[in-house]
């Protein structure tokens, strides 16, 4: 009788564990993260995956973040829309490729404003945190801001002066970089980053304005022979979340996401991006060119109207520019 009782109790315990296990699995919320970057991108294993794992741990296993790479849930041009539609719950977006929704974020795209990705990341986050640019993110939950390193020029022929670009067909991916191309006497051709390789290889463009990170990720160095290192403006980026999905989560899950987002997540992205810039930069170090001090002064002078026009035509543009510059100065003067 005792043995039978033990067997019944053991069987009951096992069944209870199975039921509790099934209940636990059923209660776990699956959240989909969309990254339009190619699967090998440094962002994935270097930043997004550790970030997701930290959130899952602090959420007590109540959520699971599924990573989707290469634009499977929406390419770079529609990543924002797919998040709003609920196709994804998280997304990494380039704010300059969202149909004009994030005009203020283009402050980072202005030429000669920042030296590196960390300055841009914290400059953008500071402007958001102070409420200057917060309205642009009112439809989503903002988790981080950063920017890819300043764009460089990747071409078939060396570029040392403005005259070297006169009449050249220059691949660009946002309006400000288009203005830079025009100021340099080139003809801008709007292309998504993942379309530039083919355009250069076929000769439908002569050069591309793209950061060294993008050059490395999209293998642009295979179809270009010379690389001008000049701070021609950065592509602003963000990690966002569907606001309704965020608000539907448990308090513990929301707290976990908050804990691992914000200024420090932006800092992590800025540092990781600058580290990747160095890798790309080193890849083509034998083919690098730079501007002489006098030539750089000419380039800055040619591009001053771009910044002035942006400040005049962007909502609260002058305030955004002044706030961003102040935040960047604070990063530069901060103690290590």
Wavefront OBJ file of the C-alpha trace (Angstrom):
o trace
v 0.000 0.000 0.000
v 2.848 2.352 0.933
v 4.624 1.589 -2.327
v 1.435 2.229 -4.254
v 0.963 5.525 -2.438
v 4.510 6.576 -3.264
v 3.989 5.706 -6.912
v 0.760 7.669 -7.018
v 2.387 10.622 -5.313
v 5.399 10.457 -7.622
v 3.168 10.256 -10.661
v 1.105 13.178 -9.404
v 4.274 15.208 -8.836
v 5.573 14.464 -12.313
v 2.255 15.381 -13.845
v 2.197 18.605 -11.853
v 5.682 19.505 -13.118
v 4.598 18.827 -16.684
v 1.524 20.985 -16.254
v 3.501 23.805 -14.640
v 6.145 23.530 -17.346
v 3.530 23.717 -20.085
v 1.864 26.657 -18.374
v 5.212 28.449 -18.065
v 5.984 27.899 -21.757
v 2.538 29.043 -22.773
v 2.817 32.219 -20.689
v 6.140 33.259 -22.235
v 5.670 36.156 -24.640
v 7.616 35.941 -27.912
v 8.869 39.315 -29.145
v 10.250 39.701 -32.673
v 13.317 41.879 -33.312
v 13.834 43.062 -36.896
v 17.289 44.070 -38.068
v 17.567 44.882 -41.786
v 21.364 44.623 -41.538
v 23.010 41.599 -43.202
v 23.339 38.574 -40.879
v 27.144 38.974 -40.417
v 26.757 42.566 -39.134
v 28.724 43.397 -35.970
v 25.483 44.710 -34.464
v 23.990 41.256 -34.063
v 26.366 39.108 -32.024
v 28.233 42.120 -30.682
v 25.309 44.188 -29.391
v 21.734 43.046 -30.031
v 22.028 39.423 -28.909
v 23.740 40.149 -25.548
v 21.230 42.960 -24.984
v 18.286 40.615 -25.658
v 19.717 37.950 -23.368
v 20.145 40.440 -20.526
v 16.528 41.547 -20.898
v 15.236 37.970 -20.974
v 17.155 37.143 -17.796
v 15.890 40.170 -15.882
v 12.358 39.543 -17.128
v 12.466 36.193 -15.355
v 11.963 34.207 -18.527
v 8.567 35.786 -19.170
v 9.671 37.010 -22.605
v 11.759 35.600 -25.430
v 13.248 37.922 -28.048
v 13.539 36.288 -31.457
v 16.147 37.916 -33.661
v 15.496 38.278 -37.393
v 18.302 39.508 -39.631
v 18.710 40.620 -43.206
v 15.355 42.380 -43.412
v 13.235 39.214 -43.236
v 10.593 41.191 -41.342
v 11.047 44.304 -43.495
v 14.025 45.861 -45.260
v 15.659 49.116 -44.192
v 13.151 51.193 -46.145
v 10.086 49.708 -44.408
v 11.410 48.559 -41.029
v 9.593 51.383 -39.225
v 6.275 50.669 -40.963
v 6.501 46.943 -40.242
v 6.997 47.723 -36.553
v 3.994 50.056 -36.492
v 1.965 47.353 -38.265
v 2.957 44.791 -35.635
v 4.973 42.589 -37.986
v 7.901 43.135 -35.614
v 7.996 44.231 -31.982
v 11.510 45.710 -31.966
v 13.378 47.215 -34.904
v 16.677 48.793 -35.749
v 16.009 51.635 -38.176
v 17.942 54.241 -40.102
v 15.926 57.348 -39.269
v 16.829 59.035 -42.548
v 15.064 56.281 -44.513
v 11.599 56.496 -42.973
v 9.717 58.763 -45.350
v 10.635 61.994 -43.573
v 9.280 61.003 -40.152
v 12.511 61.831 -38.297
v 13.763 65.081 -39.760
v 15.293 66.293 -36.501
v 17.485 63.181 -36.216
v 19.224 64.292 -39.401
v 21.193 66.759 -37.293
v 23.752 63.936 -37.043
v 23.900 63.778 -40.835
v 25.163 67.338 -41.132
v 28.787 67.445 -42.318
v 31.648 68.262 -39.944
v 29.467 68.147 -36.775
v 30.859 65.053 -35.022
v 34.142 63.201 -34.879
v 32.925 59.723 -34.026
v 29.902 57.532 -33.353
v 29.968 57.934 -29.575
v 29.585 61.711 -29.892
v 26.652 61.248 -32.253
v 25.012 58.550 -30.120
v 25.051 60.586 -26.919
v 24.337 63.838 -28.734
v 21.153 62.362 -30.192
v 20.114 60.732 -26.927
v 20.742 63.955 -25.006
v 18.519 65.926 -27.389
v 15.780 63.313 -26.950
v 16.165 63.134 -23.186
v 15.856 66.910 -22.906
v 12.596 66.704 -24.834
v 13.853 68.654 -27.834
v 13.322 65.788 -30.295
v 10.957 63.595 -28.254
v 7.876 64.309 -30.390
v 9.393 62.493 -33.351
v 9.249 59.243 -31.368
v 5.764 59.656 -29.901
v 4.333 56.720 -31.895
v 6.958 54.259 -30.661
v 8.983 53.360 -27.601
v 12.523 54.646 -28.134
v 15.212 52.368 -26.682
v 18.436 53.796 -28.099
v 19.878 56.323 -30.520
v 23.213 56.321 -32.269
v 24.727 57.057 -35.630
v 27.003 55.262 -37.974
v 30.420 56.866 -38.404
v 30.831 59.874 -40.634
v 30.417 59.114 -44.296
v 33.485 58.801 -46.462
v 33.769 58.730 -50.230
v 34.485 55.391 -51.884
v 35.403 55.805 -55.536
v 37.203 54.367 -58.507
v 39.532 57.369 -58.772
v 41.277 59.203 -55.894
v 39.398 62.227 -54.534
v 41.610 64.990 -53.136
v 39.744 68.162 -54.108
v 36.226 69.326 -54.849
v 37.163 69.468 -58.518
v 37.765 65.689 -58.522
v 34.039 65.106 -58.010
v 32.662 67.491 -60.605
v 29.997 65.672 -62.619
v 30.511 62.354 -60.803
v 27.483 60.146 -60.130
v 27.526 59.773 -56.371
v 25.398 57.171 -54.540
v 23.627 58.653 -51.497
v 20.846 57.482 -49.189
v 19.352 60.608 -47.633
v 18.552 64.209 -48.494
v 21.382 65.788 -46.517
v 24.020 63.593 -48.110
v 22.367 64.475 -51.416
v 22.994 68.124 -50.590
v 26.608 67.295 -49.790
v 26.962 65.637 -53.194
v 25.545 68.711 -54.950
v 27.806 71.042 -52.948
v 30.733 68.976 -54.186
v 29.614 69.349 -57.805
v 28.464 65.733 -58.105
v 25.127 64.289 -59.230
v 23.406 62.408 -56.374
v 21.860 58.998 -57.074
v 19.608 57.758 -54.271
v 20.235 54.098 -53.435
v 19.683 51.836 -50.448
v 22.987 50.734 -48.868
v 22.433 47.159 -50.030
v 22.092 48.323 -53.659
v 25.378 50.251 -53.811
v 27.662 47.260 -54.477
v 25.872 46.339 -57.668
v 25.674 49.955 -58.839
v 29.427 50.448 -58.396
v 30.286 47.118 -60.000
v 28.119 47.912 -63.044
v 29.397 51.469 -63.312
v 25.973 53.078 -62.917
v 27.540 55.267 -60.193
v 31.124 56.502 -59.933
v 31.389 56.685 -56.169
v 29.439 56.318 -52.947
v 29.159 58.365 -49.770
v 29.014 55.790 -46.982
v 30.696 55.242 -43.592
v 33.498 52.722 -43.317
v 31.178 50.455 -41.332
v 28.736 50.259 -44.242
v 31.623 49.926 -46.672
v 32.837 46.898 -44.726
v 29.407 45.333 -44.115
v 28.303 45.646 -47.733
v 31.804 44.854 -49.112
v 32.006 48.125 -51.040
v 35.806 47.930 -50.813
v 35.648 45.110 -53.390
v 34.247 47.452 -56.047
v 36.069 50.710 -55.203
v 39.749 51.598 -55.374
v 40.097 54.780 -53.328
v 38.618 55.979 -50.030
v 38.507 59.576 -48.841
v 38.334 59.873 -45.051
v 36.387 63.070 -44.337
v 33.572 63.798 -41.785
v 30.746 64.229 -44.268
v 27.869 63.425 -41.918
v 26.531 60.353 -40.153
v 23.438 58.208 -40.730
v 21.348 58.430 -37.568
v 19.875 55.182 -36.287
v 17.621 54.010 -33.490
v 16.289 50.928 -31.769
v 12.556 51.257 -31.283
v 9.712 49.128 -29.935
v 6.041 48.939 -30.743
v 4.497 51.054 -27.981
v 1.323 48.983 -27.610
v 3.344 45.780 -27.315
v 5.566 47.340 -24.653
v 2.568 48.485 -22.635
v 0.990 45.012 -22.852
v 3.931 43.339 -21.083
v 4.190 42.542 -17.380
v 5.705 45.122 -15.054
v 8.813 42.933 -14.668
v 9.299 42.659 -18.432
v 8.833 46.401 -18.943
v 11.326 47.122 -16.160
v 13.871 44.776 -17.760
v 13.573 46.542 -21.111
v 13.874 49.959 -19.455
v 16.911 48.835 -17.455
v 18.854 47.823 -20.545
v 17.810 50.736 -22.763
v 18.398 54.471 -22.898
v 21.650 56.369 -22.596
v 23.846 53.359 -21.744
v 22.443 51.254 -24.569
v 23.086 54.221 -26.879
v 26.643 54.451 -25.526
v 27.200 50.736 -26.164
v 26.012 51.093 -29.757
v 28.194 54.164 -30.279
v 31.321 52.443 -28.976
v 30.669 49.224 -30.893
v 30.067 51.181 -34.077
v 33.265 53.186 -33.697
v 35.204 49.963 -33.092
v 33.739 48.583 -36.316
v 34.693 51.818 -38.080
v 38.289 51.105 -37.160
v 38.065 47.608 -38.665
v 36.685 48.976 -41.918
v 39.185 51.819 -41.917
v 42.078 49.387 -41.453
v 40.781 47.196 -44.279
v 41.516 49.914 -46.842
v 44.321 51.785 -45.079
v 46.625 51.401 -48.084
v 44.036 53.135 -50.287
v 43.053 56.012 -47.981
v 43.276 59.674 -48.914
v 42.548 62.744 -46.795
v 41.955 66.450 -47.322
v 44.701 68.995 -46.859
v 43.879 71.690 -44.246
v 43.218 74.262 -46.986
v 41.035 71.869 -48.957
v 39.080 70.897 -45.849
v 38.378 74.583 -45.219
v 37.019 74.852 -48.776
v 34.773 71.831 -48.215
v 33.447 73.246 -44.948
v 32.723 76.569 -46.618
v 30.912 74.848 -49.492
v 28.735 72.919 -47.032
v 27.858 75.699 -44.582
v 24.655 76.495 -46.532
v 23.517 72.876 -45.998
v 23.556 73.312 -42.224
v 21.928 76.736 -42.428
v 19.138 75.488 -44.680
v 18.552 72.452 -42.486
v 18.199 74.617 -39.374
v 15.757 76.928 -41.177
v 13.543 74.231 -42.712
v 13.460 71.612 -39.934
v 10.911 71.978 -37.120
v 12.789 73.667 -34.239
v 15.894 73.112 -36.334
v 18.053 75.785 -34.729
v 17.164 74.571 -31.242
v 17.897 70.971 -32.198
v 21.245 71.971 -33.702
v 22.271 74.016 -30.660
v 21.218 71.258 -28.251
v 23.007 68.581 -30.264
v 26.186 70.650 -30.418
v 26.059 71.256 -26.669
v 25.643 67.531 -26.006
v 28.545 66.707 -28.324
v 30.758 69.271 -26.551
v 29.846 67.663 -23.234
v 30.961 64.251 -24.540
v 34.255 65.705 -25.724
v 35.021 67.374 -22.410
v 33.798 64.550 -20.160
v 36.361 62.743 -18.048
v 37.365 59.305 -19.406
l 1 2 3 4 5 6 7 8 9 10 11 12 13 14 15 16 17 18 19 20 21 22 23 24 25 26 27 28 29 30 31 32 33 34 35 36 37 38 39 40 41 42 43 44 45 46 47 48 49 50 51 52 53 54 55 56 57 58 59 60 61 62 63 64 65 66 67 68 69 70 71 72 73 74 75 76 77 78 79 80 81 82 83 84 85 86 87 88 89 90 91 92 93 94 95 96 97 98 99 100 101 102 103 104 105 106 107 108 109 110 111 112 113 114 115 116 117 118 119 120 121 122 123 124 125 126 127 128 129 130 131 132 133 134 135 136 137 138 139 140 141 142 143 144 145 146 147 148 149 150 151 152 153 154 155 156 157 158 159 160 161 162 163 164 165 166 167 168 169 170 171 172 173 174 175 176 177 178 179 180 181 182 183 184 185 186 187 188 189 190 191 192 193 194 195 196 197 198 199 200 201 202 203 204 205 206 207 208 209 210 211 212 213 214 215 216 217 218 219 220 221 222 223 224 225 226 227 228 229 230 231 232 233 234 235 236 237 238 239 240 241 242 243 244 245 246 247 248 249 250 251 252 253 254 255 256 257 258 259 260 261 262 263 264 265 266 267 268 269 270 271 272 273 274 275 276 277 278 279 280 281 282 283 284 285 286 287 288 289 290 291 292 293 294 295 296 297 298 299 300 301 302 303 304 305 306 307 308 309 310 311 312 313 314 315 316 317 318 319 320 321 322 323 324 325 326 327 328 329 330 331 332 333 334 335 336
